[in-house]
C-alpha cells in the first residue's frame, strides 16, 4: 500500500484508501510474469504438430481450436498486462490473419529475455532501445530475404494458402480447400494501376453441418439461407434475370392513423379490388421488364405472391441488406428502391437460380454469374465444432492470400527466416558498445524461440534440431527450416512451405511494440470501487 506519504505534519493521503500500488521492479516482474503465462498458454498450439485447446464458456458452449487469437479471445484474460499481449493477437489477426500464435509466443519470449537483463541491473530504457534497433534490423533482413512473386500467379498463391492450413484441423484437405480459397480471392480481386486490392467483405461464408470437409464448395454467385415464398413458384430457373428490390411488395399503410368509413358493402368490395389491382400492377411491372427471379429485402404480400407464381417468377423475401449488396456485385444488377424506376438494364443475370435442400433446410442458390465481384463459400463438416474451426482456418487462409496479392513477396516457413535473422542479428550486435548489445543479442535469442517451439511441438529434440539448423544456415542454406510434418530439417522452399512477408513483418512489429510498452511500466495503481470506495473495479494484479 503506497497511497500514504509521510509529510512534515504527519501522513498525507494521496490516493484512496482502497487503492493498491506496485512500484519499480515488483510492478515490472508482475507484468512480465502475466505476459509470459499468456504466451505459455498458446505455445503448445504453434506449428503443424501443435495441439488444440478445448474452451468451455459459462454457458457450457465448447470451442475447440488451435488459433491463437480465438483461444485468447475466449478465455477472458483479467490481468492488465496480459490483456496487452492478447491485443497483439487481435491486431495480427485483423491486419494479416495468420501468425497470431507466433506473435504471442515471440512477445512472451522477448519479455522473458528482458527479465534476465533486468535482473542484471540493465535499465529498461536500454533494453527498449536495443529491442527497437533489433526489430528494425530484422525487418531489413526480411526484406532482403523475401522473394517477389506475381500477384496473380496461381501456383504461388496455392502454396501460400496450403501452408496456412498445415497447422489446422483441415490440413488433410488442404489441397482441395486451397484451390477454393485462391479461386474466391482471384474472383473478387480488383486491379488499380499495377496494384491489386481485395475486400474480403465480398466473400460470403455460409456454414452447414453435414457431409464432410470435402463437400465444402465455392459458388460463383450467392447462397441465400431462405426458401422460396410460395409453393406454386418454380424452384429452378435457367438464365435467370434477377430483380433486386429493397422496398416491400405490399400496400403501404398511411403514415398517420387514418379511418375509412364504409356505408355500402360494394364500397368494401371496390376497396379490396383496388388493393389487388395495385399489387397486380407491381407484379406486372416485374414481368414486363423480363424479370424471372425477385429478391426482395422487405415483405411480399400474399396476393402479390399469388400473381408472381402465376407469372412463373421465383421470389425470396426478407433478404439481409448485406446479401443484397453482395447479390448486386455478383449478378451485376442494381438494387432498386422504387419499383416504378425498374428497367431492363437494372436486372442482374445468372446462369441458374434454384432452390436446393441443404441438410434439413431449403436454400436458394444463385449460381453461374459471369464475372462475379462477390462469391460464396459453403462450408460443410461433420459437426458444428468442426465447421467453426474450418471457418476460422479458411478465414486465415483467405487473409494470407490477400496479403500476398496486395504485397507480393514471400519467405519460407518452418522457422527458417526467424533462425536466419537471429544469427545475422547476433553478428550485427557486435557493432554496438555497452549494454545495448546485450539487448540485441537477447532479441535474437527470443526470435529463435519460434523454430525451437515448432520442433518441440513436433516431438523433435530441440537442442540437436537448433544446432543442425544453425549449421546448415551458416553453410548458406538460408531456407533451411523445420519440417514438422516429417520431423526433420529440410529446405522449406523446396517442400513449398511459404508465407507472406506481410505476416512476418506484422509479428515483429506487434510483439516488439507490446513488449516495449510493458517494459516502460514501473508503477501500477489499481483503484477499486467508485467515489465512495467499496467493491469491484480493477482485476487482481498478482
C-alpha positions in Angstrom: 0.0 0.0 0.0 1.8 3.1 -1.2 -1.1 5.6 -1.2 0.0 7.2 2.1 3.1 9.5 2.0 4.7 11.0 5.1 4.6 14.8 5.1 6.1 17.3 7.6 2.8 17.4 9.6 2.0 13.7 9.6 0.8 11.3 6.9 -0.7 12.7 3.6 -3.3 10.6 1.8 -2.7 10.9 -1.9 -4.8 8.0 -3.3 -8.0 6.5 -2.0 -7.5 4.1 0.9 -8.8 1.2 -1.3 -6.1 1.9 -4.0 -3.3 -0.6 -4.5 0.0 0.4 -5.8 3.0 -1.6 -7.1 6.3 0.2 -7.8 9.6 -0.4 -9.6 10.8 -4.0 -10.0 7.8 -5.5 -8.3 5.5 -4.0 -10.9 7.8 -5.0 -13.8 8.2 -8.6 -12.6 4.4 -8.9 -12.1 3.6 -7.6 -15.6 6.3 -9.8 -17.2 5.1 -12.9 -15.3 1.5 -12.3 -16.5 2.6 -11.8 -20.2 4.8 -15.0 -20.0 1.8 -17.0 -18.7 -0.3 -16.0 -21.7 2.5 -16.9 -24.1 2.9 -20.3 -22.3 -0.9 -20.9 -22.7 -0.7 -20.9 -26.6 2.8 -22.2 -27.0 1.8 -25.8 -27.4 -0.5 -25.0 -30.3 2.2 -23.5 -32.6 3.2 -25.2 -35.8 1.8 -28.1 -37.9 2.1 -30.5 -34.9 0.6 -28.1 -32.4 -2.2 -29.3 -30.2 -5.7 -27.9 -29.9 -7.4 -26.3 -26.9 -10.9 -27.0 -25.7 -12.5 -23.9 -24.3 -15.8 -24.1 -22.3 -17.7 -20.9 -21.5 -20.0 -20.2 -18.6 -23.0 -21.5 -20.6 -21.3 -24.7 -21.4 -20.6 -23.9 -25.1 -17.5 -25.6 -26.3 -14.9 -24.2 -28.7 -12.1 -26.5 -30.0 -9.3 -24.6 -31.8 -5.6 -24.0 -32.1 -6.0 -20.5 -33.4 -4.1 -18.2 -31.0 -6.5 -15.2 -31.4 -9.6 -17.4 -30.8 -8.0 -19.0 -27.7 -7.1 -15.7 -26.1 -10.4 -14.1 -27.1 -12.4 -16.9 -25.4 -10.5 -17.2 -22.1 -11.3 -13.6 -20.9 -7.9 -12.6 -19.5 -8.2 -10.3 -16.4 -4.6 -9.1 -15.7 -4.0 -5.7 -17.3 -0.5 -6.6 -18.7 -1.7 -9.9 -20.0 -4.5 -8.1 -21.9 -1.8 -6.2 -23.8 -0.4 -9.5 -25.0 -3.9 -10.6 -26.0 -4.2 -7.4 -28.0 -1.2 -8.4 -30.1 -3.0 -11.5 -31.3 -6.1 -9.4 -32.1 -4.0 -6.8 -34.1 -2.2 -9.5 -36.1 -5.5 -11.4 -36.8 -7.2 -8.2 -38.0 -4.2 -7.0 -40.1 -2.8 -10.1 -41.7 -5.0 -13.0 -40.5 -2.3 -15.5 -39.7 0.7 -15.7 -37.3 -1.4 -14.9 -34.1 0.2 -17.7 -32.0 3.7 -16.8 -33.3 3.3 -13.2 -32.3 2.2 -14.0 -28.7 4.9 -16.7 -28.3 7.5 -14.2 -29.6 6.2 -11.4 -27.4 6.4 -13.6 -24.3 10.0 -14.7 -25.2 11.1 -11.0 -25.6 9.8 -10.3 -22.1 11.4 -13.4 -20.6 14.8 -12.3 -22.1 14.2 -8.7 -20.9 13.6 -10.1 -17.4 17.1 -11.8 -17.5 18.6 -8.4 -18.3 16.6 -6.5 -15.6 18.0 -9.0 -13.0 21.5 -8.0 -14.1 20.5 -4.3 -13.5 20.3 -3.3 -17.2 17.9 -0.4 -17.3 14.6 -0.9 -19.0 15.2 2.1 -21.3 18.4 0.5 -22.6 16.5 -2.8 -23.2 13.8 -0.9 -25.1 16.4 0.9 -27.3 18.1 -2.4 -28.1 14.8 -4.1 -28.9 13.7 -1.3 -31.2 17.0 -1.2 -33.1 16.9 -5.0 -33.4 13.4 -5.0 -34.8 14.3 -2.5 -37.5 17.3 -4.7 -38.4 15.1 -7.8 -38.6 12.7 -6.1 -40.9 15.6 -5.1 -43.1 16.9 -8.7 -43.1 13.4 -10.0 -44.0 13.1 -7.6 -46.9 16.5 -8.7 -48.3 15.4 -12.4 -47.8 12.0 -12.1 -49.4 11.3 -13.3 -52.9 9.0 -11.4 -55.3 6.0 -13.2 -56.9 3.4 -12.3 -59.4 0.2 -11.3 -57.5 -2.0 -13.4 -59.9 0.4 -16.4 -60.0 -2.0 -19.2 -59.0 0.8 -21.6 -58.2 2.4 -19.3 -55.6 -1.0 -18.4 -54.1 -1.9 -22.1 -53.8 1.4 -22.8 -51.9 0.6 -19.8 -49.5 -3.0 -21.0 -48.9 -1.9 -24.6 -48.3 0.9 -23.6 -45.8 -1.5 -21.6 -43.7 -3.8 -24.7 -43.4 -1.0 -27.1 -42.4 -1.2 -26.2 -38.7 -5.0 -26.5 -38.7 -7.6 -29.2 -38.4 -8.1 -29.0 -42.2 -4.5 -29.9 -43.1 -5.6 -33.3 -44.7 -8.0 -31.4 -47.0 -5.6 -28.5 -47.7 -5.1 -29.3 -51.5 -8.8 -29.0 -52.3 -9.6 -26.2 -49.9 -6.6 -24.0 -51.0 -7.9 -24.2 -54.6 -11.3 -22.9 -53.3 -9.7 -20.1 -51.4 -7.5 -18.9 -54.3 -10.4 -19.1 -56.7 -12.5 -17.0 -54.3 -9.8 -14.3 -53.9 -9.0 -14.1 -57.6 -12.7 -13.7 -58.4 -13.1 -10.6 -56.2 -9.6 -9.0 -56.6 -9.7 -5.6 -58.3 -6.7 -4.0 -60.1 -5.9 -0.3 -59.8 -2.9 0.6 -61.9 -0.3 -2.1 -61.1 -1.7 -2.9 -57.7 -4.3 -5.3 -56.6 -6.9 -4.8 -53.8 -9.0 -7.4 -52.1 -12.1 -6.7 -50.0 -13.0 -9.9 -48.0 -16.5 -8.5 -47.3 -17.3 -9.6 -50.9 -16.8 -13.3 -49.9 -19.9 -14.6 -48.2 -19.4 -17.6 -45.9 -22.3 -20.0 -45.2 -21.9 -22.9 -42.8 -24.0 -26.0 -42.6 -23.3 -29.2 -40.6 -23.5 -32.4 -42.6 -21.3 -34.2 -45.1 -17.6 -33.8 -44.7 -15.0 -31.1 -45.1 -14.5 -32.4 -48.6 -18.0 -31.2 -49.5 -17.0 -27.5 -48.9 -17.5 -25.7 -52.2 -17.3 -22.3 -53.9 -20.4 -20.9 -55.5 -19.7 -18.3 -58.2 -22.7 -16.3 -57.0 -24.6 -16.0 -53.8 -26.3 -18.6 -51.5 -29.3 -17.3 -49.5 -30.4 -19.2 -46.4 -34.0 -18.5 -47.3 -36.6 -20.5 -49.2 -39.0 -19.6 -52.0 -42.1 -17.8 -50.6 -44.8 -19.6 -52.5 -45.2 -23.3 -53.2 -46.6 -22.6 -56.7 -43.4 -20.8 -57.9 -40.8 -22.6 -60.0 -37.9 -24.0 -57.9 -35.4 -23.8 -60.8 -34.9 -21.1 -63.4 -32.1 -21.2 -66.0 -30.8 -18.0 -67.5 -32.1 -16.0 -64.5 -32.9 -12.3 -64.9 -32.9 -11.1 -61.3 -34.7 -8.0 -59.9 -33.2 -6.7 -56.6 -35.8 -4.7 -54.8 -35.4 -3.1 -51.3 -39.0 -2.0 -50.9 -42.0 -4.1 -49.9 -44.4 -5.6 -52.4 -47.2 -4.7 -50.1 -49.9 -1.9 -49.9 -48.3 0.9 -47.9 -50.1 1.9 -44.7 -50.7 5.6 -44.2 -48.2 7.5 -42.1 -50.8 8.8 -39.7 -53.6 6.8 -38.1 -56.5 7.0 -40.7 -60.0 5.7 -40.7 -62.1 4.7 -43.7 -65.8 4.7 -43.2 -67.7 2.3 -45.5 -71.5 2.7 -45.8 -72.2 0.2 -48.6 -70.9 -3.5 -49.0 -70.0 -2.7 -52.6 -67.5 0.0 -51.4 -65.7 -2.7 -49.4 -65.5 -4.8 -52.5 -64.1 -1.9 -54.5 -61.6 -1.1 -51.8 -60.3 -4.8 -51.8 -60.3 -4.9 -55.6 -58.3 -1.7 -55.8 -55.7 -3.2 -53.4 -55.5 -6.3 -55.6 -55.1 -4.2 -58.7 -52.3 -2.2 -57.2 -50.4 -5.4 -56.2 -51.1 -6.9 -59.7 -49.6 -3.7 -61.3 -46.5 -4.1 -59.2 -46.1 -7.8 -60.3 -46.9 -7.0 -64.0 -44.2 -4.3 -63.9 -41.6 -7.0 -62.9 -42.9 -9.4 -65.6 -42.9 -6.6 -68.3 -39.2 -5.8 -67.8 -38.4 -9.5 -68.1 -37.5 -10.5 -64.5 -38.0 -14.1 -63.7 -36.4 -14.0 -60.2 -37.3 -11.5 -57.5 -35.1 -10.9 -54.5 -36.8 -8.6 -52.0 -35.3 -7.1 -48.9 -38.7 -6.4 -47.3 -42.0 -8.4 -47.2 -44.2 -9.7 -50.1 -48.0 -9.7 -49.7 -49.8 -13.0 -50.1 -51.8 -11.7 -53.1 -48.6 -10.5 -54.7 -47.1 -14.0 -54.1 -50.1 -15.5 -56.0 -49.6 -13.2 -59.0 -45.8 -13.8 -59.0 -46.5 -17.6 -59.1 -48.9 -17.2 -62.0 -46.2 -15.3 -64.0 -43.7 -18.1 -63.1 -41.5 -15.7 -61.1 -39.4 -17.2 -58.3 -39.3 -14.9 -55.3 -37.4 -14.7 -52.0 -38.2 -12.1 -49.3 -36.6 -10.5 -46.2 -33.1 -10.9 -47.5 -30.4 -9.1 -45.4 -29.1 -5.8 -46.8 -25.5 -7.1 -46.8 -26.7 -10.0 -49.0 -28.5 -7.6 -51.4 -25.2 -5.6 -51.8 -23.3 -8.9 -52.5 -26.0 -10.0 -55.0 -25.7 -6.7 -56.8 -21.9 -7.3 -57.1 -22.3 -10.9 -58.1 -25.1 -10.6 -60.7 -24.2 -7.1 -61.9 -27.8 -5.9 -61.1 -28.8 -2.7 -59.4 -30.7 -2.6 -56.1 -33.9 -0.6 -56.7 -35.9 1.3 -54.0 -38.9 2.2 -56.2 -40.5 -0.4 -58.4 -41.6 2.2 -60.9 -38.0 3.0 -61.7 -37.1 -0.6 -62.6 -35.8 -1.1 -66.2 -34.3 -4.0 -68.0 -30.8 -2.6 -67.5 -31.2 -2.8 -63.7 -31.7 -6.6 -63.8 -28.9 -8.9 -62.7 -28.1 -12.1 -64.5 -27.0 -15.7 -63.6 -26.9 -19.0 -65.4 -29.1 -20.7 -62.7 -31.3 -19.8 -59.8 -32.6 -22.8 -57.9 -33.8 -24.0 -54.5 -31.7 -26.7 -53.1 -32.0 -28.8 -49.9 -29.0 -28.4 -47.6 -29.5 -31.0 -44.9 -33.0 -30.2 -43.5 -33.2 -26.6 -44.8 -34.1 -25.3 -48.2 -31.7 -22.6 -49.5 -31.8 -20.6 -52.7 -28.6 -20.7 -54.8 -27.9 -18.1 -57.5 -25.0 -19.6 -59.5 -23.0 -19.2 -62.6 -22.6 -15.4 -62.6 -20.4 -14.2 -65.5 -17.9 -12.0 -63.7 -18.9 -12.2 -60.0 -17.4 -9.5 -57.8 -18.9 -11.4 -54.9 -18.8 -15.2 -54.3 -20.0 -17.6 -51.6 -18.1 -20.3 -49.7 -20.4 -23.1 -48.5 -18.6 -24.8 -45.6 -19.6 -28.4 -44.7 -18.3 -30.7 -42.0 -19.3 -33.5 -39.6 -20.3 -31.3 -36.6 -20.8 -27.7 -35.7 -17.5 -27.7 -33.8 -15.6 -28.9 -36.9 -17.4 -26.4 -39.1 -16.5 -23.5 -36.8 -12.8 -24.5 -36.9 -12.9 -24.9 -40.7 -14.4 -21.4 -40.9 -11.5 -20.0 -38.8 -8.9 -21.8 -40.8 -10.4 -20.7 -44.1 -10.5 -17.1 -42.8 -6.8 -17.2 -42.0 -6.1 -18.7 -45.4 -8.1 -16.1 -47.3 -6.3 -13.4 -45.3 -2.8 -14.7 -46.2 -3.6 -15.0 -49.9 -5.0 -11.4 -49.7 -1.7 -10.3 -48.1 0.4 -11.8 -50.9 -1.9 -10.3 -53.7 -1.6 -6.8 -52.0 2.1 -7.2 -51.2 3.6 -9.9 -53.5 6.6 -11.0 -51.5 7.1 -14.4 -49.8 9.6 -16.1 -47.4 9.9 -19.7 -46.4 8.1 -21.0 -43.3 9.1 -23.5 -40.7 11.1 -21.0 -38.6 13.7 -20.5 -41.4 13.5 -16.7 -41.6 13.5 -16.3 -37.8 16.5 -18.5 -37.4 18.4 -16.8 -40.2 17.6 -13.3 -38.9 18.7 -14.4 -35.4 22.2 -15.4 -36.5 22.6 -12.3 -38.6 21.4 -10.2 -35.6 24.0 -11.7 -33.3 26.8 -10.8 -35.6 25.3 -7.3 -36.1 25.1 -6.7 -32.3 28.9 -6.7 -32.1 28.9 -3.3 -33.7 27.3 -1.8 -30.6 29.1 -0.8 -27.4 27.8 -1.2 -23.9 24.6 -2.8 -22.7 22.5 -2.2 -25.8 24.5 -5.0 -27.4 23.1 -7.4 -24.7 19.5 -6.4 -25.5 20.1 -7.0 -29.3 21.5 -10.5 -28.5 18.6 -11.3 -26.3 16.2 -10.2 -29.1 18.0 -12.7 -31.4 17.5 -15.4 -28.7 13.8 -14.6 -28.5 13.5 -14.9 -32.3 14.9 -18.5 -32.1 12.0 -19.4 -29.8 9.7 -19.7 -32.9 11.7 -22.6 -34.6 12.5 -24.1 -31.2 8.8 -24.3 -30.2 7.8 -25.7 -33.6 10.4 -28.5 -33.1 9.4 -29.2 -29.5 5.7 -29.4 -30.6 6.7 -31.9 -33.3 8.4 -34.1 -30.7 11.9 -33.4 -32.0 15.0 -32.9 -29.8 15.2 -29.1 -29.6 18.9 -28.9 -28.9 20.0 -31.2 -31.8 17.5 -29.6 -34.1 18.6 -26.0 -33.4 22.3 -27.0 -33.7 21.7 -28.6 -37.1 19.5 -25.7 -38.3 22.2 -23.1 -37.4 24.9 -25.2 -39.0 23.0 -25.6 -42.3 22.1 -21.9 -42.4 25.7 -20.9 -41.8 26.7 -23.0 -44.8 24.5 -20.7 -46.9 21.3 -22.8 -47.0 19.1 -19.9 -45.8 15.8 -21.6 -46.4 16.5 -24.5 -44.1 13.7 -24.8 -41.5 11.8 -27.4 -39.5 9.6 -29.8 -41.5 7.4 -30.6 -38.5 5.1 -32.9 -40.6 8.1 -35.3 -41.2 10.0 -34.3 -38.1 13.2 -33.4 -39.9 15.3 -30.4 -41.0 14.5 -29.5 -44.7 14.7 -26.8 -47.3 11.3 -25.2 -46.8 11.1 -23.6 -50.2 11.7 -27.0 -51.9 8.8 -28.5 -50.0 6.5 -25.5 -50.8 6.2 -24.2 -47.2 5.9 -20.4 -47.8 4.5 -17.5 -46.0 3.7 -13.8 -46.9 6.3 -11.3 -45.8 3.5 -9.1 -44.6 2.7 -11.7 -41.8 6.3 -12.0 -40.7 6.7 -8.2 -40.5 3.4 -7.8 -38.5 4.6 -10.4 -36.0 7.9 -8.5 -35.4 6.2 -5.1 -35.2 3.3 -6.0 -32.9 5.3 -8.2 -30.5 8.1 -5.6 -30.2 5.8 -2.7 -29.5 3.8 -4.6 -26.9 7.0 -5.9 -25.1 8.4 -2.3 -25.1 5.2 -0.9 -23.8 5.1 -3.4 -20.9 8.8 -2.7 -20.1 8.1 1.0 -19.8 5.7 0.5 -16.9 7.3 0.9 -13.5 4.2 1.7 -11.5 0.8 0.0 -11.4 -2.0 1.8 -9.5 -5.2 -0.2 -9.1 -8.2 1.8 -7.9 -11.2 -0.3 -6.9 -14.7 0.9 -6.3 -16.5 4.2 -7.1 -16.1 7.6 -5.5 -17.4 6.3 -2.2 -14.9 3.4 -2.1 -16.0 -0.3 -1.9 -16.2 -3.2 -4.3 -15.0 -4.2 -7.7 -13.2 -2.4 -10.5 -9.6 -3.4 -11.2 -8.8 -7.0 -11.6 -6.1 -8.5 -9.2 -2.6 -7.9 -10.3 -1.0 -10.9 -8.5 
